[in-house]
Amino acid sequence: MENDVNIFTTLTREQAGMLLKTLRADYAHQFNAYWYEERFNTVPIHLRHDSLIATFPTMAAQKRLIGALSFGLGRRCEI
């Protein structure tokens, strides 16, 4: 896309690991906060995660960063 932003950076393994840990914790907190909101109650459970990602751009960005950091650290990505 024309409006995409590419970010290239170098982090130590420790920095990357701590950033990954922080992103996962924040993502989990947001996920739990939004999951039971009334506006999502009508969304079927198996579609709710994708609905959250589509509704909250921050969560979508966090999910991508979690995947990129996990890949860079050679870990399996588990959100």
C-alpha positions in Angstrom: 0.0 0.0 0.0 1.1 3.5 -0.6 0.6 4.6 3.0 2.5 1.6 4.5 5.4 2.4 6.9 8.4 0.1 6.9 10.5 0.1 10.1 14.0 -1.3 10.2 15.9 -1.4 13.5 18.5 -3.3 15.4 17.8 -4.4 18.9 19.8 -6.6 21.3 18.2 -10.0 22.0 17.4 -8.7 25.5 15.7 -5.6 24.2 13.7 -7.5 21.6 12.7 -10.1 24.3 11.6 -7.4 26.7 9.7 -5.5 24.0 8.0 -8.7 22.9 7.0 -9.5 26.5 5.6 -5.9 27.0 3.7 -6.1 23.7 2.2 -9.4 24.6 1.1 -8.2 28.0 -0.5 -5.1 26.6 -2.2 -7.0 23.8 -3.6 -9.5 26.2 -4.9 -6.7 28.4 -6.7 -5.0 25.5 -8.0 -8.3 24.2 -9.6 -9.1 27.6 -10.9 -5.6 28.0 -12.7 -5.5 24.6 -13.7 -9.2 24.4 -16.8 -8.8 26.6 -17.8 -5.3 25.5 -21.5 -5.2 24.6 -20.9 -4.2 21.0 -19.1 -7.5 20.4 -21.6 -9.7 22.1 -23.4 -10.3 18.8 -20.2 -11.4 17.0 -19.8 -15.2 17.0 -16.9 -16.3 19.2 -14.9 -17.8 16.3 -15.0 -14.4 14.5 -14.6 -12.1 17.5 -10.8 -11.9 17.5 -10.7 -10.8 13.9 -13.4 -8.3 14.6 -11.3 -6.8 17.4 -8.3 -6.6 15.1 -10.4 -4.9 12.5 -11.9 -2.4 15.0 -8.7 -1.5 16.9 -5.7 -0.6 14.7 -3.4 -0.5 17.7 -4.1 -4.2 18.3 -3.5 -5.0 14.6 -0.2 -3.2 14.8 0.8 -5.0 18.0 -0.1 -8.3 16.5 2.2 -7.7 13.6 5.0 -6.5 15.8 4.6 -9.5 18.0 4.9 -11.8 15.0 8.0 -9.9 13.7 9.8 -10.0 17.0 8.9 -13.6 17.6 10.3 -14.5 14.1 13.4 -12.4 14.7 14.0 -14.1 18.0 13.4 -17.5 16.5 10.4 -18.2 18.6 7.0 -19.6 17.7 4.4 -16.8 17.7 1.7 -17.4 20.3 -0.8 -14.7 20.9 
